[in-house]
Amino acid sequence: MVTSSKFVNVECADCGNKQAVFNKPATVVKCSVCGAVLAEPVGGIARFSGKVLGALDA
């Protein structure tokens, strides 16, 4: 079974921290260093505030 759900690396626009984020979050995801919003749920997918660096390998 192939799913479109995955984790992606996102770089925080405020502090530059790189963090793994689920691409279909149910809640707002904040940077673990500075607390800035990295992703927010919109229609079942994420709207990313930081720069998406790529998907993580399984």
PDBQT receptor file of N, H, CA, C and O in Angstrom, charges set to zero:
ATOM      1  N   MET A   1       0.835  -1.176   0.000  1.00  0.00    +0.000 N 
ATOM      2  CA  MET A   1       0.000   0.000   0.000  1.00  0.00    +0.000 C 
ATOM      3  C   MET A   1       0.885   1.246   0.000  1.00  0.00    +0.000 C 
ATOM      4  O   MET A   1       1.780   1.370   0.836  1.00  0.00    +0.000 OA
ATOM      5  N   VAL A   2       0.646   2.143  -0.906  1.00  0.00    +0.000 N 
ATOM      6  H   VAL A   2      -0.081   2.043  -1.585  1.00  0.00    +0.000 HD
ATOM      7  CA  VAL A   2       1.418   3.371  -1.016  1.00  0.00    +0.000 C 
ATOM      8  C   VAL A   2       0.585   4.516  -0.442  1.00  0.00    +0.000 C 
ATOM      9  O   VAL A   2      -0.584   4.685  -0.788  1.00  0.00    +0.000 OA
ATOM     10  N   THR A   3       1.207   5.296   0.438  1.00  0.00    +0.000 N 
ATOM     11  H   THR A   3       2.157   5.158   0.719  1.00  0.00    +0.000 HD
ATOM     12  CA  THR A   3       0.514   6.438   1.023  1.00  0.00    +0.000 C 
ATOM     13  C   THR A   3       1.228   7.727   0.652  1.00  0.00    +0.000 C 
ATOM     14  O   THR A   3       2.419   7.726   0.340  1.00  0.00    +0.000 OA
ATOM     15  N   SER A   4       0.496   8.809   0.691  1.00  0.00    +0.000 N 
ATOM     16  H   SER A   4      -0.471   8.810   0.944  1.00  0.00    +0.000 HD
ATOM     17  CA  SER A   4       1.106  10.104   0.397  1.00  0.00    +0.000 C 
ATOM     18  C   SER A   4       1.568  10.807   1.671  1.00  0.00    +0.000 C 
ATOM     19  O   SER A   4       2.097  11.917   1.614  1.00  0.00    +0.000 OA
ATOM     20  N   SER A   5       1.369  10.166   2.810  1.00  0.00    +0.000 N 
ATOM     21  H   SER A   5       0.939   9.264   2.856  1.00  0.00    +0.000 HD
ATOM     22  CA  SER A   5       1.815  10.728   4.086  1.00  0.00    +0.000 C 
ATOM     23  C   SER A   5       3.309  10.497   4.258  1.00  0.00    +0.000 C 
ATOM     24  O   SER A   5       3.814   9.406   3.992  1.00  0.00    +0.000 OA
ATOM     25  N   LYS A   6       4.011  11.536   4.706  1.00  0.00    +0.000 N 
ATOM     26  H   LYS A   6       3.600  12.422   4.922  1.00  0.00    +0.000 HD
ATOM     27  CA  LYS A   6       5.451  11.400   4.912  1.00  0.00    +0.000 C 
ATOM     28  C   LYS A   6       5.939  12.485   5.855  1.00  0.00    +0.000 C 
ATOM     29  O   LYS A   6       5.233  13.453   6.139  1.00  0.00    +0.000 OA
ATOM     30  N   PHE A   7       7.143  12.305   6.326  1.00  0.00    +0.000 N 
ATOM     31  H   PHE A   7       7.717  11.519   6.096  1.00  0.00    +0.000 HD
ATOM     32  CA  PHE A   7       7.804  13.321   7.127  1.00  0.00    +0.000 C 
ATOM     33  C   PHE A   7       8.736  14.105   6.215  1.00  0.00    +0.000 C 
ATOM     34  O   PHE A   7       9.383  13.537   5.335  1.00  0.00    +0.000 OA
ATOM     35  N   VAL A   8       8.799  15.406   6.431  1.00  0.00    +0.000 N 
ATOM     36  H   VAL A   8       8.273  15.867   7.146  1.00  0.00    +0.000 HD
ATOM     37  CA  VAL A   8       9.679  16.262   5.646  1.00  0.00    +0.000 C 
ATOM     38  C   VAL A   8      10.551  17.081   6.594  1.00  0.00    +0.000 C 
ATOM     39  O   VAL A   8      10.146  17.388   7.716  1.00  0.00    +0.000 OA
ATOM     40  N   ASN A   9      11.736  17.426   6.138  1.00  0.00    +0.000 N 
ATOM     41  H   ASN A   9      12.065  17.176   5.227  1.00  0.00    +0.000 HD
ATOM     42  CA  ASN A   9      12.608  18.326   6.889  1.00  0.00    +0.000 C 
ATOM     43  C   ASN A   9      12.211  19.754   6.556  1.00  0.00    +0.000 C 
ATOM     44  O   ASN A   9      12.089  20.124   5.389  1.00  0.00    +0.000 OA
ATOM     45  N   VAL A  10      12.011  20.551   7.600  1.00  0.00    +0.000 N 
ATOM     46  H   VAL A  10      12.110  20.250   8.548  1.00  0.00    +0.000 HD
ATOM     47  CA  VAL A  10      11.634  21.950   7.425  1.00  0.00    +0.000 C 
ATOM     48  C   VAL A  10      12.634  22.811   8.179  1.00  0.00    +0.000 C 
ATOM     49  O   VAL A  10      12.979  22.518   9.324  1.00  0.00    +0.000 OA
ATOM     50  N   GLU A  11      13.098  23.875   7.530  1.00  0.00    +0.000 N 
ATOM     51  H   GLU A  11      12.817  24.113   6.600  1.00  0.00    +0.000 HD
ATOM     52  CA  GLU A  11      14.021  24.810   8.170  1.00  0.00    +0.000 C 
ATOM     53  C   GLU A  11      13.236  26.018   8.660  1.00  0.00    +0.000 C 
ATOM     54  O   GLU A  11      12.490  26.633   7.898  1.00  0.00    +0.000 OA
ATOM     55  N   CYS A  12      13.405  26.351   9.915  1.00  0.00    +0.000 N 
ATOM     56  H   CYS A  12      14.012  25.852  10.533  1.00  0.00    +0.000 HD
ATOM     57  CA  CYS A  12      12.716  27.488  10.514  1.00  0.00    +0.000 C 
ATOM     58  C   CYS A  12      13.221  28.786   9.879  1.00  0.00    +0.000 C 
ATOM     59  O   CYS A  12      14.427  28.999   9.756  1.00  0.00    +0.000 OA
ATOM     60  N   ALA A  13      12.288  29.645   9.479  1.00  0.00    +0.000 N 
ATOM     61  H   ALA A  13      11.308  29.473   9.579  1.00  0.00    +0.000 HD
ATOM     62  CA  ALA A  13      12.651  30.916   8.860  1.00  0.00    +0.000 C 
ATOM     63  C   ALA A  13      13.252  31.892   9.873  1.00  0.00    +0.000 C 
ATOM     64  O   ALA A  13      14.010  32.786   9.497  1.00  0.00    +0.000 OA
ATOM     65  N   ASP A  14      12.920  31.726  11.151  1.00  0.00    +0.000 N 
ATOM     66  H   ASP A  14      12.304  31.000  11.457  1.00  0.00    +0.000 HD
ATOM     67  CA  ASP A  14      13.400  32.656  12.175  1.00  0.00    +0.000 C 
ATOM     68  C   ASP A  14      14.789  32.317  12.705  1.00  0.00    +0.000 C 
ATOM     69  O   ASP A  14      15.644  33.196  12.808  1.00  0.00    +0.000 OA
ATOM     70  N   CYS A  15      15.022  31.025  13.046  1.00  0.00    +0.000 N 
ATOM     71  H   CYS A  15      14.327  30.311  12.962  1.00  0.00    +0.000 HD
ATOM     72  CA  CYS A  15      16.288  30.664  13.698  1.00  0.00    +0.000 C 
ATOM     73  C   CYS A  15      17.156  29.701  12.891  1.00  0.00    +0.000 C 
ATOM     74  O   CYS A  15      18.313  29.481  13.252  1.00  0.00    +0.000 OA
ATOM     75  N   GLY A  16      16.631  29.118  11.805  1.00  0.00    +0.000 N 
ATOM     76  H   GLY A  16      15.692  29.296  11.512  1.00  0.00    +0.000 HD
ATOM     77  CA  GLY A  16      17.423  28.218  10.977  1.00  0.00    +0.000 C 
ATOM     78  C   GLY A  16      17.460  26.781  11.456  1.00  0.00    +0.000 C 
ATOM     79  O   GLY A  16      18.151  25.955  10.859  1.00  0.00    +0.000 OA
ATOM     80  N   ASN A  17      16.734  26.459  12.522  1.00  0.00    +0.000 N 
ATOM     81  H   ASN A  17      16.173  27.130  13.007  1.00  0.00    +0.000 HD
ATOM     82  CA  ASN A  17      16.675  25.087  13.028  1.00  0.00    +0.000 C 
ATOM     83  C   ASN A  17      16.017  24.172  11.995  1.00  0.00    +0.000 C 
ATOM     84  O   ASN A  17      15.026  24.542  11.365  1.00  0.00    +0.000 OA
ATOM     85  N   LYS A  18      16.578  22.980  11.830  1.00  0.00    +0.000 N 
ATOM     86  H   LYS A  18      17.383  22.679  12.342  1.00  0.00    +0.000 HD
ATOM     87  CA  LYS A  18      15.998  21.990  10.918  1.00  0.00    +0.000 C 
ATOM     88  C   LYS A  18      15.251  20.963  11.755  1.00  0.00    +0.000 C 
ATOM     89  O   LYS A  18      15.784  20.440  12.734  1.00  0.00    +0.000 OA
ATOM     90  N   GLN A  19      14.002  20.674  11.360  1.00  0.00    +0.000 N 
ATOM     91  H   GLN A  19      13.569  21.099  10.565  1.00  0.00    +0.000 HD
ATOM     92  CA  GLN A  19      13.138  19.812  12.162  1.00  0.00    +0.000 C 
ATOM     93  C   GLN A  19      12.281  18.949  11.253  1.00  0.00    +0.000 C 
ATOM     94  O   GLN A  19      11.816  19.407  10.209  1.00  0.00    +0.000 OA
ATOM     95  N   ALA A  20      12.068  17.686  11.651  1.00  0.00    +0.000 N 
ATOM     96  H   ALA A  20      12.446  17.314  12.499  1.00  0.00    +0.000 HD
ATOM     97  CA  ALA A  20      11.193  16.779  10.911  1.00  0.00    +0.000 C 
ATOM     98  C   ALA A  20       9.745  17.084  11.275  1.00  0.00    +0.000 C 
ATOM     99  O   ALA A  20       9.397  17.194  12.450  1.00  0.00    +0.000 OA
ATOM    100  N   VAL A  21       8.898  17.219  10.239  1.00  0.00    +0.000 N 
ATOM    101  H   VAL A  21       9.181  17.129   9.284  1.00  0.00    +0.000 HD
ATOM    102  CA  VAL A  21       7.489  17.560  10.425  1.00  0.00    +0.000 C 
ATOM    103  C   VAL A  21       6.648  16.644   9.544  1.00  0.00    +0.000 C 
ATOM    104  O   VAL A  21       7.009  16.380   8.397  1.00  0.00    +0.000 OA
ATOM    105  N   PHE A  22       5.520  16.154  10.081  1.00  0.00    +0.000 N 
ATOM    106  H   PHE A  22       5.227  16.368  11.013  1.00  0.00    +0.000 HD
ATOM    107  CA  PHE A  22       4.589  15.327   9.314  1.00  0.00    +0.000 C 
ATOM    108  C   PHE A  22       3.879  16.220   8.302  1.00  0.00    +0.000 C 
ATOM    109  O   PHE A  22       3.503  17.345   8.630  1.00  0.00    +0.000 OA
ATOM    110  N   ASN A  23       3.690  15.731   7.071  1.00  0.00    +0.000 N 
ATOM    111  H   ASN A  23       3.996  14.817   6.804  1.00  0.00    +0.000 HD
ATOM    112  CA  ASN A  23       3.093  16.578   6.040  1.00  0.00    +0.000 C 
ATOM    113  C   ASN A  23       1.571  16.673   6.130  1.00  0.00    +0.000 C 
ATOM    114  O   ASN A  23       0.951  17.411   5.365  1.00  0.00    +0.000 OA
ATOM    115  N   LYS A  24       0.965  15.931   7.061  1.00  0.00    +0.000 N 
ATOM    116  H   LYS A  24       1.469  15.331   7.683  1.00  0.00    +0.000 HD
ATOM    117  CA  LYS A  24      -0.482  16.019   7.282  1.00  0.00    +0.000 C 
ATOM    118  C   LYS A  24      -0.758  16.162   8.784  1.00  0.00    +0.000 C 
ATOM    119  O   LYS A  24      -1.347  15.269   9.393  1.00  0.00    +0.000 OA
ATOM    120  N   PRO A  25      -0.337  17.279   9.379  1.00  0.00    +0.000 N 
ATOM    121  CA  PRO A  25      -0.491  17.430  10.827  1.00  0.00    +0.000 C 
ATOM    122  C   PRO A  25      -1.937  17.720  11.224  1.00  0.00    +0.000 C 
ATOM    123  O   PRO A  25      -2.697  18.298  10.448  1.00  0.00    +0.000 OA
ATOM    124  N   ALA A  26      -2.305  17.319  12.425  1.00  0.00    +0.000 N 
ATOM    125  H   ALA A  26      -1.687  16.849  13.055  1.00  0.00    +0.000 HD
ATOM    126  CA  ALA A  26      -3.636  17.600  12.959  1.00  0.00    +0.000 C 
ATOM    127  C   ALA A  26      -3.634  18.881  13.793  1.00  0.00    +0.000 C 
ATOM    128  O   ALA A  26      -4.687  19.469  14.041  1.00  0.00    +0.000 OA
ATOM    129  N   THR A  27      -2.442  19.310  14.227  1.00  0.00    +0.000 N 
ATOM    130  H   THR A  27      -1.586  18.832  14.026  1.00  0.00    +0.000 HD
ATOM    131  CA  THR A  27      -2.316  20.523  15.036  1.00  0.00    +0.000 C 
ATOM    132  C   THR A  27      -1.178  21.380  14.489  1.00  0.00    +0.000 C 
ATOM    133  O   THR A  27      -0.403  20.937  13.641  1.00  0.00    +0.000 OA
ATOM    134  N   VAL A  28      -1.089  22.595  14.980  1.00  0.00    +0.000 N 
ATOM    135  H   VAL A  28      -1.718  22.955  15.669  1.00  0.00    +0.000 HD
ATOM    136  CA  VAL A  28      -0.008  23.500  14.592  1.00  0.00    +0.000 C 
ATOM    137  C   VAL A  28       1.315  22.934  15.103  1.00  0.00    +0.000 C 
ATOM    138  O   VAL A  28       1.401  22.486  16.246  1.00  0.00    +0.000 OA
ATOM    139  N   VAL A  29       2.350  22.953  14.250  1.00  0.00    +0.000 N 
ATOM    140  H   VAL A  29       2.280  23.316  13.321  1.00  0.00    +0.000 HD
ATOM    141  CA  VAL A  29       3.681  22.469  14.620  1.00  0.00    +0.000 C 
ATOM    142  C   VAL A  29       4.592  23.678  14.778  1.00  0.00    +0.000 C 
ATOM    143  O   VAL A  29       4.721  24.501  13.870  1.00  0.00    +0.000 OA
ATOM    144  N   LYS A  30       5.229  23.773  15.959  1.00  0.00    +0.000 N 
ATOM    145  H   LYS A  30       5.124  23.105  16.696  1.00  0.00    +0.000 HD
ATOM    146  CA  LYS A  30       6.110  24.902  16.246  1.00  0.00    +0.000 C 
ATOM    147  C   LYS A  30       7.560  24.453  16.311  1.00  0.00    +0.000 C 
ATOM    148  O   LYS A  30       7.850  23.292  16.600  1.00  0.00    +0.000 OA
ATOM    149  N   CYS A  31       8.464  25.381  16.041  1.00  0.00    +0.000 N 
ATOM    150  H   CYS A  31       8.228  26.324  15.806  1.00  0.00    +0.000 HD
ATOM    151  CA  CYS A  31       9.900  25.126  16.121  1.00  0.00    +0.000 C 
ATOM    152  C   CYS A  31      10.263  24.767  17.557  1.00  0.00    +0.000 C 
ATOM    153  O   CYS A  31       9.819  25.421  18.501  1.00  0.00    +0.000 OA
ATOM    154  N   SER A  32      11.067  23.731  17.711  1.00  0.00    +0.000 N 
ATOM    155  H   SER A  32      11.427  23.200  16.944  1.00  0.00    +0.000 HD
ATOM    156  CA  SER A  32      11.458  23.287  19.051  1.00  0.00    +0.000 C 
ATOM    157  C   SER A  32      12.477  24.221  19.695  1.00  0.00    +0.000 C 
ATOM    158  O   SER A  32      12.711  24.134  20.900  1.00  0.00    +0.000 OA
ATOM    159  N   VAL A  33      13.085  25.111  18.918  1.00  0.00    +0.000 N 
ATOM    160  H   VAL A  33      12.895  25.182  17.939  1.00  0.00    +0.000 HD
ATOM    161  CA  VAL A  33      14.088  26.027  19.455  1.00  0.00    +0.000 C 
ATOM    162  C   VAL A  33      13.476  27.388  19.801  1.00  0.00    +0.000 C 
ATOM    163  O   VAL A  33      13.608  27.855  20.932  1.00  0.00    +0.000 OA
ATOM    164  N   CYS A  34      12.809  28.025  18.833  1.00  0.00    +0.000 N 
ATOM    165  H   CYS A  34      12.701  27.645  17.914  1.00  0.00    +0.000 HD
ATOM    166  CA  CYS A  34      12.326  29.394  19.053  1.00  0.00    +0.000 C 
ATOM    167  C   CYS A  34      10.810  29.511  19.191  1.00  0.00    +0.000 C 
ATOM    168  O   CYS A  34      10.315  30.564  19.593  1.00  0.00    +0.000 OA
ATOM    169  N   GLY A  35      10.063  28.458  18.868  1.00  0.00    +0.000 N 
ATOM    170  H   GLY A  35      10.465  27.603  18.541  1.00  0.00    +0.000 HD
ATOM    171  CA  GLY A  35       8.613  28.482  19.027  1.00  0.00    +0.000 C 
ATOM    172  C   GLY A  35       7.841  29.064  17.857  1.00  0.00    +0.000 C 
ATOM    173  O   GLY A  35       6.620  29.200  17.939  1.00  0.00    +0.000 OA
ATOM    174  N   ALA A  36       8.520  29.412  16.766  1.00  0.00    +0.000 N 
ATOM    175  H   ALA A  36       9.511  29.301  16.700  1.00  0.00    +0.000 HD
ATOM    176  CA  ALA A  36       7.826  29.928  15.584  1.00  0.00    +0.000 C 
ATOM    177  C   ALA A  36       7.007  28.813  14.936  1.00  0.00    +0.000 C 
ATOM    178  O   ALA A  36       7.363  27.640  15.039  1.00  0.00    +0.000 OA
ATOM    179  N   VAL A  37       5.920  29.175  14.274  1.00  0.00    +0.000 N 
ATOM    180  H   VAL A  37       5.631  30.129  14.190  1.00  0.00    +0.000 HD
ATOM    181  CA  VAL A  37       5.071  28.188  13.608  1.00  0.00    +0.000 C 
ATOM    182  C   VAL A  37       5.781  27.686  12.352  1.00  0.00    +0.000 C 
ATOM    183  O   VAL A  37       6.163  28.475  11.489  1.00  0.00    +0.000 OA
ATOM    184  N   LEU A  38       5.954  26.353  12.259  1.00  0.00    +0.000 N 
ATOM    185  H   LEU A  38       5.643  25.712  12.960  1.00  0.00    +0.000 HD
ATOM    186  CA  LEU A  38       6.569  25.739  11.081  1.00  0.00    +0.000 C 
ATOM    187  C   LEU A  38       5.521  25.227  10.106  1.00  0.00    +0.000 C 
ATOM    188  O   LEU A  38       5.699  25.314   8.891  1.00  0.00    +0.000 OA
ATOM    189  N   ALA A  39       4.414  24.686  10.647  1.00  0.00    +0.000 N 
ATOM    190  H   ALA A  39       4.269  24.616  11.634  1.00  0.00    +0.000 HD
ATOM    191  CA  ALA A  39       3.368  24.120   9.796  1.00  0.00    +0.000 C 
ATOM    192  C   ALA A  39       2.031  24.215  10.508  1.00  0.00    +0.000 C 
ATOM    193  O   ALA A  39       1.949  24.096  11.731  1.00  0.00    +0.000 OA
ATOM    194  N   GLU A  40       0.985  24.433   9.721  1.00  0.00    +0.000 N 
ATOM    195  H   GLU A  40       1.051  24.530   8.728  1.00  0.00    +0.000 HD
ATOM    196  CA  GLU A  40      -0.359  24.434  10.272  1.00  0.00    +0.000 C 
ATOM    197  C   GLU A  40      -1.273  23.628   9.362  1.00  0.00    +0.000 C 
ATOM    198  O   GLU A  40      -1.113  23.654   8.142  1.00  0.00    +0.000 OA
ATOM    199  N   PRO A  41      -2.240  22.905   9.949  1.00  0.00    +0.000 N 
ATOM    200  CA  PRO A  41      -3.123  22.073   9.140  1.00  0.00    +0.000 C 
ATOM    201  C   PRO A  41      -4.105  22.919   8.333  1.00  0.00    +0.000 C 
ATOM    202  O   PRO A  41      -4.738  23.832   8.862  1.00  0.00    +0.000 OA
ATOM    203  N   VAL A  42      -4.221  22.600   7.046  1.00  0.00    +0.000 N 
ATOM    204  H   VAL A  42      -3.707  21.858   6.616  1.00  0.00    +0.000 HD
ATOM    205  CA  VAL A  42      -5.153  23.295   6.161  1.00  0.00    +0.000 C 
ATOM    206  C   VAL A  42      -5.756  22.258   5.226  1.00  0.00    +0.000 C 
ATOM    207  O   VAL A  42      -5.085  21.793   4.305  1.00  0.00    +0.000 OA
ATOM    208  N   GLY A  43      -6.995  21.896   5.447  1.00  0.00    +0.000 N 
ATOM    209  H   GLY A  43      -7.540  22.274   6.195  1.00  0.00    +0.000 HD
ATOM    210  CA  GLY A  43      -7.677  20.950   4.564  1.00  0.00    +0.000 C 
ATOM    211  C   GLY A  43      -7.049  19.572   4.521  1.00  0.00    +0.000 C 
ATOM    212  O   GLY A  43      -7.068  18.922   3.476  1.00  0.00    +0.000 OA
ATOM    213  N   GLY A  44      -6.497  19.115   5.624  1.00  0.00    +0.000 N 
ATOM    214  H   GLY A  44      -6.481  19.643   6.473  1.00  0.00    +0.000 HD
ATOM    215  CA  GLY A  44      -5.913  17.779   5.673  1.00  0.00    +0.000 C 
ATOM    216  C   GLY A  44      -4.441  17.711   5.322  1.00  0.00    +0.000 C 
ATOM    217  O   GLY A  44      -3.816  16.662   5.483  1.00  0.00    +0.000 OA
ATOM    218  N   ILE A  45      -3.873  18.812   4.844  1.00  0.00    +0.000 N 
ATOM    219  H   ILE A  45      -4.381  19.663   4.714  1.00  0.00    +0.000 HD
ATOM    220  CA  ILE A  45      -2.441  18.851   4.547  1.00  0.00    +0.000 C 
ATOM    221  C   ILE A  45      -1.818  20.012   5.319  1.00  0.00    +0.000 C 
ATOM    222  O   ILE A  45      -2.519  20.747   6.014  1.00  0.00    +0.000 OA
ATOM    223  N   ALA A  46      -0.519  20.173   5.197  1.00  0.00    +0.000 N 
ATOM    224  H   ALA A  46       0.050  19.576   4.632  1.00  0.00    +0.000 HD
ATOM    225  CA  ALA A  46       0.165  21.231   5.942  1.00  0.00    +0.000 C 
ATOM    226  C   ALA A  46       0.453  22.438   5.065  1.00  0.00    +0.000 C 
ATOM    227  O   ALA A  46       0.776  22.309   3.884  1.00  0.00    +0.000 OA
ATOM    228  N   ARG A  47       0.328  23.609   5.666  1.00  0.00    +0.000 N 
ATOM    229  H   ARG A  47       0.066  23.713   6.626  1.00  0.00    +0.000 HD
ATOM    230  CA  ARG A  47       0.838  24.836   5.059  1.00  0.00    +0.000 C 
ATOM    231  C   ARG A  47       2.117  25.137   5.830  1.00  0.00    +0.000 C 
ATOM    232  O   ARG A  47       2.075  25.432   7.024  1.00  0.00    +0.000 OA
ATOM    233  N   PHE A  48       3.249  25.062   5.145  1.00  0.00    +0.000 N 
ATOM    234  H   PHE A  48       3.283  24.822   4.175  1.00  0.00    +0.000 HD
ATOM    235  CA  PHE A  48       4.543  25.238   5.796  1.00  0.00    +0.000 C 
ATOM    236  C   PHE A  48       4.941  26.706   5.798  1.00  0.00    +0.000 C 
ATOM    237  O   PHE A  48       4.819  27.393   4.783  1.00  0.00    +0.000 OA
ATOM    238  N   SER A  49       5.418  27.182   6.942  1.00  0.00    +0.000 N 
ATOM    239  H   SER A  49       5.518  26.625   7.766  1.00  0.00    +0.000 HD
ATOM    240  CA  SER A  49       5.902  28.558   7.068  1.00  0.00    +0.000 C 
ATOM    241  C   SER A  49       7.399  28.633   6.806  1.00  0.00    +0.000 C 
ATOM    242  O   SER A  49       7.907  29.654   6.343  1.00  0.00    +0.000 OA
ATOM    243  N   GLY A  50       8.100  27.545   7.104  1.00  0.00    +0.000 N 
ATOM    244  H   GLY A  50       7.687  26.715   7.479  1.00  0.00    +0.000 HD
ATOM    245  CA  GLY A  50       9.538  27.488   6.866  1.00  0.00    +0.000 C 
ATOM    246  C   GLY A  50       9.841  26.905   5.496  1.00  0.00    +0.000 C 
ATOM    247  O   GLY A  50       8.934  26.597   4.723  1.00  0.00    +0.000 OA
ATOM    248  N   LYS A  51      11.120  26.759   5.207  1.00  0.00    +0.000 N 
ATOM    249  H   LYS A  51      11.857  27.010   5.835  1.00  0.00    +0.000 HD
ATOM    250  CA  LYS A  51      11.563  26.199   3.928  1.00  0.00    +0.000 C 
ATOM    251  C   LYS A  51      11.571  24.676   4.013  1.00  0.00    +0.000 C 
ATOM    252  O   LYS A  51      12.194  24.105   4.909  1.00  0.00    +0.000 OA
ATOM    253  N   VAL A  52      10.879  24.015   3.080  1.00  0.00    +0.000 N 
ATOM    254  H   VAL A  52      10.374  24.479   2.352  1.00  0.00    +0.000 HD
ATOM    255  CA  VAL A  52      10.858  22.554   3.031  1.00  0.00    +0.000 C 
ATOM    256  C   VAL A  52      12.138  22.093   2.338  1.00  0.00    +0.000 C 
ATOM    257  O   VAL A  52      12.399  22.458   1.192  1.00  0.00    +0.000 OA
ATOM    258  N   LEU A  53      12.938  21.282   3.049  1.00  0.00    +0.000 N 
ATOM    259  H   LEU A  53      12.726  20.986   3.980  1.00  0.00    +0.000 HD
ATOM    260  CA  LEU A  53      14.231  20.839   2.532  1.00  0.00    +0.000 C 
ATOM    261  C   LEU A  53      14.147  19.508   1.798  1.00  0.00    +0.000 C 
ATOM    262  O   LEU A  53      15.042  19.179   1.020  1.00  0.00    +0.000 OA
ATOM    263  N   GLY A  54      13.092  18.739   2.030  1.00  0.00    +0.000 N 
ATOM    264  H   GLY A  54      12.365  19.006   2.662  1.00  0.00    +0.000 HD
ATOM    265  CA  GLY A  54      12.937  17.452   1.352  1.00  0.00    +0.000 C 
ATOM    266  C   GLY A  54      12.309  16.420   2.264  1.00  0.00    +0.000 C 
ATOM    267  O   GLY A  54      12.194  16.620   3.473  1.00  0.00    +0.000 OA
ATOM    268  N   ALA A  55      11.905  15.314   1.664  1.00  0.00    +0.000 N 
ATOM    269  H   ALA A  55      11.998  15.152   0.682  1.00  0.00    +0.000 HD
ATOM    270  CA  ALA A  55      11.265  14.231   2.409  1.00  0.00    +0.000 C 
ATOM    271  C   ALA A  55      12.313  13.355   3.080  1.00  0.00    +0.000 C 
ATOM    272  O   ALA A  55      13.422  13.189   2.571  1.00  0.00    +0.000 OA
ATOM    273  N   LEU A  56      11.948  12.797   4.226  1.00  0.00    +0.000 N 
ATOM    274  H   LEU A  56      11.047  12.932   4.639  1.00  0.00    +0.000 HD
ATOM    275  CA  LEU A  56      12.820  11.853   4.917  1.00  0.00    +0.000 C 
ATOM    276  C   LEU A  56      12.634  10.476   4.315  1.00  0.00    +0.000 C 
ATOM    277  O   LEU A  56      11.519  10.105   3.949  1.00  0.00    +0.000 OA
ATOM    278  N   ASP A  57      13.709   9.714   4.208  1.00  0.00    +0.000 N 
ATOM    279  H   ASP A  57      14.615  10.016   4.505  1.00  0.00    +0.000 HD
ATOM    280  CA  ASP A  57      13.637   8.355   3.676  1.00  0.00    +0.000 C 
ATOM    281  C   ASP A  57      13.097   7.411   4.734  1.00  0.00    +0.000 C 
ATOM    282  O   ASP A  57      13.342   7.578   5.929  1.00  0.00    +0.000 OA
ATOM    283  N   ALA A  58      12.358   6.419   4.267  1.00  0.00    +0.000 N 
ATOM    284  H   ALA A  58      12.159   6.284   3.297  1.00  0.00    +0.000 HD
ATOM    285  CA  ALA A  58      11.770   5.441   5.196  1.00  0.00    +0.000 C 
ATOM    286  C   ALA A  58      12.776   4.402   5.609  1.00  0.00    +0.000 C 
ATOM    287  O   ALA A  58      12.452   3.503   6.386  1.00  0.00    +0.000 OA
TER     288      ALA A  58
